[in-house]
C-alpha cells in the first residue's frame, strides 16, 4: 500500500516544503546564512546590501497561529517574485526591496492580530466590511502619526495586489480595495518626497569646534594610540580564534577558574606558535607581565587571572618574551605646544579611547564628504583611491539611492571626491578593523565584533550615542589640556548624524571662504564634491545646497529691503535697478516653498539676482555683465573678473564703508612697503579709481531738507 503524495502549496513557481530555501531569487551579499521555509526565524540579512540596517530577521512566533503559515507564503512571494511582480500605483521600483518588506511586516502582524480578535481565521474569510472596519480603526486612532497610518494601510494594499500570486486561503476579497484610494490619501499623509530638507543645522559655533576636535583626534590622538591598538587587536583576534569550547559556554554552566585556566593555556600556546610576545610593564628597572593588558588582549577575566596561582606557573612554563608597553601608550604628541595627555593609557582605557577615535573618523568622513549616514556606515577597506591625472582623491562606496550600474564599489562608477583629511580618516579606520567594514557593529573588543563585525555595521542610533560620548570626553579630557575651545551644546538639541549634510550645505553657501581642514575652504570643498557622486542628482546633496542658497538669498533680500526703508543710500549705474528689484523681490523673504522645483524657479527669478561682493553689489544681468565672456554659461557674477565700471554695479553704504577701509590699507602699503615701480603705479591707479567711486557715492546722496518749525516761519 502506498501513501498519497503530500500536496504542497506553490508560490513563485516553487512547491514549498519545510526545507525550501527562503531566498531563491534575491542577490545574496553574505555567505553562510541560509534560512528555510520551516524555520521559526527567517534571517534575511544576507539579501540586504547595506549592513547598517537593524531588525533583519522575521520572528514568526509573533504572528497569530491561524495566520502564520499564510504570512509565510506571502512573504515568500514578496521575496522571490521579481519578474513582473505585482505593483502598487505608487511604487518606484519593479519589486519591493528587502527593507521595504521588513518595514511592512509589523503593520501586517498588527492586521492579523486585529483579524484574530474579530474571530477571523484566514485571509479568505475577510470581507469588505472587515476591511472598512479596519480602515476606520487605523485612521481614527488618536496619537498616531499620518505617516504610521499610511504605512499600516500600505501593507494591506500590497497584500491585496499580491492576491493572484498566492494560494486561495491567502487572498483578500477581489475588486478595488477601499475604492482604489491610495494609502497616502486615506491617511491624509503629506509626503516629504521632493521637499527641501528641513533637518535642523548644527550651529556654526558648535560645528566648528566639533570638526576641529575630530580632525585633532584623527591626526594626533590616533597616531599616538595606533601602535598599541594594532597589538591589542592582533592579540584579541588570535584569542577569539583559539578559544576553547569552555570559553564560549554560558558562564552559569562552567567554573570561572576552569574557563580562565583553559583559555590561558590555549592563548599562551598560540602565542608561542606565532613567535609572539606577551604584554609587559616596566616598574623602575624591572619588567613584569602586564596582567591587565594580557586580560584585555587575551579575552581573559582580569580578577581571576590575577587571583589564581596557576597564572604565574603557566607564564613560567611557556617562557614567552615580554614586550614592555606592548598594549600601552606612554608618549603623547603636542597639540600647539602642549601634549594632549600626561598619564599613560593602559589596555582597558585604550579600548574606550579607540571608540572615540572611530567616532572622530566618522565625523570627518561623513561631514567633509557629504555622504548619507548609511553610505558612510557601509564604507569598506580599500574605498580610497587617487587619480594622479585629475589630482583628485576618490572614495568609493555603496551609493544607496543610485541605480544598480553605479552601486559597485569602484572608482569607475563616479565615486565621491574627497579631501586628504577624509582619506586620512579612512586610513586610520583601516588600521583599526579586522574585517572589511570600516564601522563594524558592537564594541571594539567584544566577542560579537569578531563574530559578526564582517557583516553588520554600527547603526545610526549607536553613532549618535558615540558622538555625544565623544563630545563629553573631548571637553573633559582634551580641550583643557591643549586650550582648545570646548564643544558647546547645540540649540537644536543633541547632534545626530543626518544633521551633518545639512550643516555642510549651510557652510558651503554661507561661508565659502571659511577655512576647514587646514588650508581647505568650503568653496574649494564644494568644487571638489560636484565632480563625483555628491554632485549628481542621486546623492540629493545638491538639493540641500539649492535650499540653502534660496534661504540665504531670501534673507539677504529681506535685509536689503529693511536697509532701504531706513534710508540706506545706493549709487552706481545699477542703483535704480537695485532699488526696483529689492522692492519687487522683498516678497520672496517670506515665501513658503514645498518642493525643490519651486526653489529652482525662485532662484532663477531676475528679481533675486542681487549679489553682494566685498566692495560692490552686482545687480546681475548676464547680457551686460563685464565679468563674463561670450563663452561663459554662468548665471552668477564671476567675482575675480569684476569691473568697477560695469553697468551691473551698484554701491550701497556698506560697500562704500568697505571700500574706504580698502583705500586705507592700500595707502598703508604705499607708505610702508618697498614695492616694485610697476606694482606701485598699479596701486596708485587703483587708489584713484576707488577715491573717485567714493566721491561719486557721496555726491549722489540726496540732500536732506532741515525740518522747519513754526517759530522759524
Secondary structure, DSSP 8 states (H G I E B T S, - for coil): ---------EETTEE--TTSBS-SSS---STT---BTT-SEEE-GGG-SSTT-S--EEEGGGS-HHHHHHHHHHHHHHHH--SS----TT--SSS--HHHHHHHHHHHHHHHHHHHHTT--SGGG--HHHHHHHHHHHHT-TT--HHHHHHHHHHHHHHHHTGGGS-GGG---SS-GGGG--HHHHTT----TTS--------HHHHHHHHHHHHHIIIIIHHHHHHHHHHHHHHHHHHHHH--HHHHS-GGGS-HHHHHHHHHHHHHHHHHHTT--EEEEEETTEEEE-HHHHHHHHT--HHHHHH-THHHHHHHHH---EEETTT-B----EETTEES--S-B-HHHHHHHHHHHHHHHHHHHHHHH---HHHHHT-BTT-EEEETTTTEEEE----TTS-GGG-SSSGGGT-EEE-HHHHHHHHHHHTT-SSSBTTBSS-TTSHHHHHHTTT-B--HHHHHHHHHHHHHHIIIIIHHHHT-------TT-S--THHHHHHHHHHHHH-TT-EETTTEEHHHHHHHHTTSGGGSGGG-HHHHHHHHHHHHHHHHHHHHHHHHHTT--EESTTHHHHHHHHHHHGGGGG----SHHHHHHHHT-GGG-EEE-SS-EEE--GGG-TT--TT---SS--GGG--TT-TTEEEEHHHHHHHHHHHHHHHHHHHHS---HHHHHHHHHHHHHHHHHHHHHHHTS--------GGG-
